[in-house]
């Protein structure tokens, strides 16, 4: 199965669904990560640092490849035809069965607009009359993960076996999450931030009676042909 995990900035996939990505890789699925922007406008970290950190995190997670669409950081617009086309092209080139996408319910303007942009691109990717360099591709399942605000979960993935590697992938983004001399203090590099990520994953795990979990909202219902999966 082909899976496409999309983030707005280079650390969003790791934070929101990194455990699920690693679990999918371990299960033998092909996972591609796509970041919409390079995060160049971040309070801390140079563009070069962020690129190197993203590459290290991708290596930790074991994905097939990681791409950056270089959409303008702090200026992602869901109504921009060229930005929509870039994301549609990425979806059509990857031909994923499942897309993991960021939620638009987020106070960060890039996330609010970017979440809408991704859902729009998923839809347009399957429209034959929408022309890009790649042919049409219909995504089977769109799963939306939370950001600063949590999603009301339709699905919670048990990431108990991959939580430690998820936190290592997050830690690869040292410019964002590690405090240090000369860095501007932000909510991301506060000591409690990574503890809060772990606590959130514990909370979702508790809801399904495991140690750690990641929550997703389904963009539309999925079809079951056999109820055995509900007893797994």
N, C-alpha and C positions, 0 to 999 in steps of 0.2 A: 504494500500500500504506500502511496505517495502522500506525504504530509507537508504542508507549507505553514510555517509559523511566522507571523508578521508582527513586528514591533514598530512603534513610532520612532523611538530612539534606540541606540545600540544596546541598552541594558533592559529594555522592557520585556522581552520574551523571557529572559532569565528570571526576572522578578515575578512575572505573572503566571508563566506556565513552564518554567524550566524543568521541573521534575517530570512533567508529562512528556516533554520533548525527549529527555534522556531515557525515560521508560520506553517510548516508541522506538528509539534507536536500538535499545537492548532487545526489543522484541523483533528486530529484523526489518523494520520499516525504513524507508528512505525519507529523511527529513531535511528540508531546505529551510534556512532562515533568511528572511528579508527584512531589513530595517528601512523605513521610509526616509529618515534623515540621518545625518552624521553626528548630530548633537553638538555641532560646532559652537552654538550659543550658550552652552552650559556654563554655569558659574565657575566650575573648576575643570581642569583638563584641557590640553590642546587637542587640535584635530588629530595630530599624529598619535598622541597617547590614546585617544579614544579608538582609533583604528586598530592599534596594536592590542588593546584590551579586548575589543570585540573578537579579534582573531583568536586570542588565547581562550576566551570563553567558549567559542565555537569548537575549539579543539577539545576542551574539557567535556563538552556535551556530545561530541562524536558525530555531528551532523555531516551530511554530504557536502554542503557548501553554505557559505553565508554571503549575501549580497547586500549592497547599500544603494538605494535608488537616488540618493543625493537630492531629495526634495528639500526645499529651504527650511531649515530649522527655525522655529517660531513663526513660520508663514505657511504652514500646511493648510490647504483650502480644499474642502470637499467639492466645491463648485468649479474648481479650476479644470477645464477640459484636458489640459496637458498632464496635470498631476494624475487625474483619473486614468488617462491612457497609459501612463507609466506603470501604474499598479495592475491594470488589466493585462498589459503585456507580460508582466512578471508572473501573473497567475497562469496565463495561457502557455508561457514557456515552461513552467514547472509542471502543469497538468496534475494538480493535486486532487486526491479523493477527499481529503479533509483539510480545511483551513482553520488554523488557530488565530483568532483576530482580537485586537484590543477593543475594549469597551469605549463607546462614545460618551458614557456617563462619567465624566471626569472634569474637574475644574481646570486642568491644564488646557489651554486653547488648542495646542497641537493634538492632544489626545481626543478632545471633543470633536474636532473637525476630522482628524485622521481616522477615528473609528467609523464615522459616517462614510468617509472616502473608501475605506476598505470594503465595507458592506456593499456600497454602490458598485465597486469594481468587481466584486464576486458575482453580483447579478449580471453586470454587463459583459463579463467574460464569456457567458453562455449565450449571448445574443448574436446570432449569425450576422445580422446587419450592421453590427458595431465593428468597424474595420480597424485592425491593427496588423502589425507584421506577422502575428501568429494567428492561427485559426481558432475558432470558438472552442471553449471548454467549459462544461458545466460541473461545478463543484458539488459533490454529493452531500457533504455535511460542513456547516459553518459553526464553529464553537467559539464563543466570545468569553475571554478571560477579563478579570477585573484589574483595575489600576489603583489610583488613590481611593476610589470608592469600590466597594465590593459588589459583585454581581449576585443576584438572587439565583442560586444554583439550580439547574436542571440535572446536571451531572457533576459528581465529585470523583476525581481520579485518585486512587490510592497510590501515593508517591513515597510510601514509607521506605522502599528499597532504594530510592534515588534522591532523597532529601539531602543527604550529605554532599553528593556531587552537585546538586543544584546550588547549594550555598558556596561551593568552591567556584562554580561558574560566575556567580554574582561577585564574589571576592576578586575575580580577575579584573573587574572594573574598578581598580584601585583609586583612580582619580576621582571617582564619584562617591565611593563609600568608605574610604579609609581617611581618618583625620590625619593631619600632618602640618608641619611648619609651612607657612606661606599660603595655606589653603583658606578659602573663605568658608566660615561655618554655614552649613545648610542642613535642612532636615534629613538629607540623605547620608551625611557623614556624622550625624549625631550618634552616640553610642547605642541608643535604644532602637535605631531604625531596623537593623538586621534582626535584632531580637523580636521586633514586632512582626517581621516577615515570618519568622519561625513560629511565632504564636498564632498568627493567622492560619498557617498551614496545619498546626495542631488542632485549631478549632474546627476546620473543615474535616480533618481526619476523624475527630471525635464524632462528627455527625454520621459517619459511616462505620464507626467502631474500629478504626485503625489509628495508627500513630500520626500520620501526616496525609493531607489531601490537598488537591487543587480544584477550585470550583469553576464551572463553565455554565454559561447560558447558551441554550440552543437557539439559533436564529429561526429555525422552523422544526416541526416535529420530525422524528426519524421513524422509519418503518421497522417493525420487528416481524420476522417470519416464524420465529420460534420463541416461546416464552422461557426456554431453558436458561437464557442469559440472565433472567431476573432472579434465578436461584443460584447463580454462580457465587 
